[in-house]
Amino acid sequence: MEVLGVKGFVLLFFCLWIPNEVVAIIGNSTVSSRPTVVKIGALFTVDSVIGRSAQQGIKTAIDDVNANKTILPGIKMDVIFHDTNCSGFIGTVEALQLMENEVIATIGPQSSGIAHIIAHVANELHVPLLSFGATDPTLSSLQFPYFVRTTHSDYFQMYAIADIVDFCRWRQVIAIYVDDDYGRNGISILGDALAKKRGKISYKAALSPGATKNDISILLNSVNLMESRVFVVHVNPDYGLNVFSIAKNLGMMTSGYVWIATDWLPSKLDSMDPVDTNTLKLLQGVVALRHHTPDTNLKKSFFSRLKNVNGTATTSFNSYALYAYDSVWLAAYALDAFLKEGGNISFSSDPKLIDTKGSMLHLSSLRVFNGGPDFLPTLLRVNFTGLSGQIQFNGDKNLIRPSYDILNIGESGFRRVGYWSNYSGLSVLAPEILYKRPPNSSISNQKLFNVLWPGETIATPRGWVFPNNGKPLRIAVPYRISYLEFLSKDKNPPGVRGYCIDVFEAAINLLPYPVPRQYILFGDGKRNPDYSQLVNQVALKNFDAAVGDVTIVPNRTRILDFTQPFMESGLVVVVPVKEIKSSPWAFLKPFTAQMWCVTGAFFLFVGAVVWILEHRHNPEFRGPPKKQIMTIFWRKHREWSWEICANHMAFCSINYQFKLHSKLNIHPHSAATILTN
């Protein structure tokens, strides 16, 4: 055995003396088997509708985790807040500074645009992002494995809106959205969802993230000239109310209009609690979606605590506070399981980030979480009941059971008119009740309570009007010189008159919407116009339609559609009618003279054959010639008639049926044809 030197003995004593809680630095790695403090980051815009609620939820959750002795015993969880200030650039810088603090997870970011950038950093440093507010559906788990969404993706919200549009039998909507990752990608999913319901987005009206009131006014004026009256608003909550304020000034919050807002609007109104009456009057008739959170004791307790802290109930509070609160608990549960499974919290330098050429960015200060690859699967396996509901991830790393409250805003506040879930679609029953039943998303099972639409009407708006910026229909009218009762020029509006015009105007008046139209005379008025040329002009789209005594012929139907004739044709064919008298002997008519002769000849021939074969042995065929002839006819009638003749008649009967069937196909209205052929 080699004798230890003094240095070896001191080193051995030092290693035996170090307790487990002490952190050791080995090379460029920081190792801690059971730390006393763990740090998580929080990245969002503090001074925003979502940020104010999220900050409150995160702080409360940190206090609850540290007060709970059953989870992370002996470990204190600290949170480091960084403000992104509604800026993609500042948010990126703040995220990099946050990663210098060796955090094991980050709560956030709030913005989908920042999430797209920070997710690349998280992938490199193996630090999971638990985002409570980035709802962009394109934040894929395949591209960004360390991005974990702790709220529901806008993918489900857009399908909920598509179900509402289909339920109300609308086919086109106009999308008003903020032109960033959050807005563009959400509306893209809405287009896909509507296409599956045979609907579409007729126009996409984009607003810049910093849109002014003048920008909003210009955009609303342009969409107000279009056909659709169903508007889906998917913007940021911080300036979203300006859209409705300007729409009201433009007269777009009246009867006939439909406004559907995504979850940003309830989030905004919840943070304004109590909402002033002027805002509620502004939003009268708007339908909005809000994240559905079950009414549990945990949630009620949370409300009570907020009331004690702030002095008023749920001030600056919305559903994102619940998701932020649950995000902290998700990290705590996962970390507790990670450490119990033998995981170590250690950080090391990334060789790819070593500063070169005198860079002042100090990228080498960014540390890689060595336990990240093992900590991430632990996060995704966590299953618990939080304030927002069941926290459990499916194979696509989305929270299970996405659901929304469908709210109708009135002057007195919110009114829930139903729910939506990807389990059973639209329903007036809470999702918690439906989960206990077999899934049923059939059309007959889709239900909502009555909605009070803009203009305080419960009648479902038609959803579209004839566009104000559209051209009137160009109606061609033949300029005739004869039969002026049908069509003729008129000095008074609309410039033409006659029976055809009266019928067309009566049909137009039956429509539930106005149809601008302009009558244009076709021809020089000196002779009747060429109707074939008129039809060709409509087919070439020089006219939108034609009204008049246009004859429907095959050549014209190949290039145009015609209405049903509203008067009988003037062409009449006169043919003589031959009256056929019925007779009891009509059944004999199919038998011709030749057929009767052949039948009689066979009758005599068979009788002679029977006599030749029978008269030598059968005494009945003997005697005077008169008696023998009578016997032949009698025996023939009794024996042969019932056998051979019956078969012959059966054959004739079948043949006659065949002839009858054939003749009926050719002459279905003439029974005489059957008997004469």
Stockholm file with secondary structure:
# STOCKHOLM 1.0

chainA/1-677         MEVLGVKGFVLLFFCLWIPNEVVAIIGNSTVSSRPTVVKIGALFTVDSVIGRSAQQGIKTAIDDVNANKTILPGIKMDVIFHDTNCSGFIGTVEALQLMENEVIATIGPQSSGIAHIIAHVANELHVPLLSFGATDPTLSSLQFPYFVRTTHSDYFQMYAIADIVDFCRWRQVIAIYVDDDYGRNGISILGDALAKKRGKISYKAALSPGATKNDISILLNSVNLMESRVFVVHVNPDYGLNVFSIAKNLGMMTSGYVWIATDWLPSKLDSMDPVDTNTLKLLQGVVALRHHTPDTNLKKSFFSRLKNVNGTATTSFNSYALYAYDSVWLAAYALDAFLKEGGNISFSSDPKLIDTKGSMLHLSSLRVFNGGPDFLPTLLRVNFTGLSGQIQFNGDKNLIRPSYDILNIGESGFRRVGYWSNYSGLSVLAPEILYKRPPNSSISNQKLFNVLWPGETIATPRGWVFPNNGKPLRIAVPYRISYLEFLSKDKNPPGVRGYCIDVFEAAINLLPYPVPRQYILFGDGKRNPDYSQLVNQVALKNFDAAVGDVTIVPNRTRILDFTQPFMESGLVVVVPVKEIKSSPWAFLKPFTAQMWCVTGAFFLFVGAVVWILEHRHNPEFRGPPKKQIMTIFWRKHREWSWEICANHMAFCSINYQFKLHSKLNIHPHSAATILTN
#=GR chainA/1-677 SS CCCCCHHHHHHHHHHHHSCTTSCEEETTEEEESSCSEEEEEEEECSSSHHHHHHHHHHHHHHHHHHHCSSSSTTCEEEEEEEECTTCHHHHHHHHHHHHTTCCSCEECCSCHHHHHHHHHHHHHHTCCEEESSCCCTTCCTTTCTTEEESSCCHHHHHHHHHHHHHHTTCCEEEEEEESSHHHHHHHHHHHHHHHHTTCEEEEEEEECTTCCHHHHHHHHHHHTTSSBCEEEEECCTTTTHHHHHHHHHTTCSSTTCEEEECTHHHHHHHTTSSCCHHHHHHTTTCEEEEECCCCCHHHHHHHHHHHHHHSSTTTTCCHHHHHHHHHHHHHHHHHHHHHHTTCCEEEEECGGGCCCTTCSSCGGGCEEETTHHHHHHHHHHCCEEETTEEECBCTTSCBSSCEEEEEEEETTEEEEEEEEETTTEEESSCHHHHTTSCCCCCGGGCCCCCCCBTTTBCSCCCCBCCCTTSCCEEEEEECCSSCTTTSEECSSTTSEESHHHHHHHHHHHTSSSCCCEEEEEESCSSSCCCHHHHHHHHHTTSSSEECSCCCCCHHHHTTCCCCCCSSCCSCCCCCCCCCCCCCTTGGGTTSCHHHHHHHHHHHHHHHHHHHHHHTTTCGGGCSSHHHHHHHHHHHIIIIIIIIIIHHHHHHHHHHHHHHHHHHHHHCTTCSHHHHHC
#=GC SS_cons         CCCCCHHHHHHHHHHHHSCTTSCEEETTEEEESSCSEEEEEEEECSSSHHHHHHHHHHHHHHHHHHHCSSSSTTCEEEEEEEECTTCHHHHHHHHHHHHTTCCSCEECCSCHHHHHHHHHHHHHHTCCEEESSCCCTTCCTTTCTTEEESSCCHHHHHHHHHHHHHHTTCCEEEEEEESSHHHHHHHHHHHHHHHHTTCEEEEEEEECTTCCHHHHHHHHHHHTTSSBCEEEEECCTTTTHHHHHHHHHTTCSSTTCEEEECTHHHHHHHTTSSCCHHHHHHTTTCEEEEECCCCCHHHHHHHHHHHHHHSSTTTTCCHHHHHHHHHHHHHHHHHHHHHHTTCCEEEEECGGGCCCTTCSSCGGGCEEETTHHHHHHHHHHCCEEETTEEECBCTTSCBSSCEEEEEEEETTEEEEEEEEETTTEEESSCHHHHTTSCCCCCGGGCCCCCCCBTTTBCSCCCCBCCCTTSCCEEEEEECCSSCTTTSEECSSTTSEESHHHHHHHHHHHTSSSCCCEEEEEESCSSSCCCHHHHHHHHHTTSSSEECSCCCCCHHHHTTCCCCCCSSCCSCCCCCCCCCCCCCTTGGGTTSCHHHHHHHHHHHHHHHHHHHHHHTTTCGGGCSSHHHHHHHHHHHIIIIIIIIIIHHHHHHHHHHHHHHHHHHHHHCTTCSHHHHHC
//
